[in-house]
Amino acid sequence: MTLPALLFALLVALFYGAIFHLVRGGGGFWRLLLYLSLSVFGFAMGHLLGVWRGWILIPLGALNMGLSSVGSLVVLLFGDWLSRIEAG
């Protein structure tokens, strides 16, 4: 993957995390940081899964935007669900 593709992927993943934070109603700096990091992790895992298995969905240059976006969304939803569980 080229450096411009990597920077674009980082920008898109951070955008997904910020939009998810906005949609979920905010919640402070630490929750924003959680969503941004979860989004980047999920984006990378989605892309790597697509490269590993040979699944291509919405290719954009060297980037597999479709699976990367799905991976980001899945990890964001799962991480948000886990972060809201209260110890009891």
N, C-alpha and C positions, 0 to 999 in steps of 0.2 A: 504494500500500500504506500502511495506517495505521501509526502508531507502535506501538500494541500488537501488531499482526500482525508487525511487524519485530522487536520484542523477543522475541516468542514464537518466531519463526523462528530467531533467534540462540540462544535457550535450547535449542531442539531440536537445532540443529546442534552446539552445544557438548556436549550430552548424547551425541550419536552419536560424536563424537570421543573423549570420555572412555570410553565403553563399548568402542570399538574398541581404545583403549590398554589397557584392562583385559583384553580377550580376547586380545590379542597378547602379553600377559605383561609389560606395563610397559616399562621400559627407560630410565627417567630423565626428568628435567624437559624436556630438549630434544626428546625423542621425543614427549612429551605435547603440547608446544607445536606440534610439526609436525602431529600428528594433529588437534588442535583447529583449526589454521588451514586444513588441507586439507579438513576437514569443512565449515567455514563457506564456503570457496570452492566446493566441490562442491554444497552446498545451494543457494547463490545461483545457480550456473550451471544447475542442474537446474530451478529455478523460472523463470529467465529463458528457458531453452529452451522450457519449457512455455507461457509467455506468448507467446513469439515465434511458435511453430508452432501455437498454439491447442489444444494437447493438455492435457486436464484429467484427472488421475488422483487420486482422493481429495481433493476440494476441502475446505478448512477455512477458511471465510470468504474472505479475499483471498489465502490461501496455498494453493499447489498442493502438498500434502504428499506425494503419491505420487512425482511426478517429482523433487521436491526431495530426498526420501530416497534415491531411486535414484541421483541425481547425487552426493550425498554419499558413498554407498557405493562407487560406481565410482571417484571421485577418491581416496578413502581406500585402496582396494585398489591402484590404480595408483601412488599416491605411496609407499605402504609397499614395494611391489615395487622401485620406483626407489631408495628410500633404502637398501635392503639389498644393492645391487650393489656389489661391492668392486672398486676399481681394481687392476689387476694388471699 
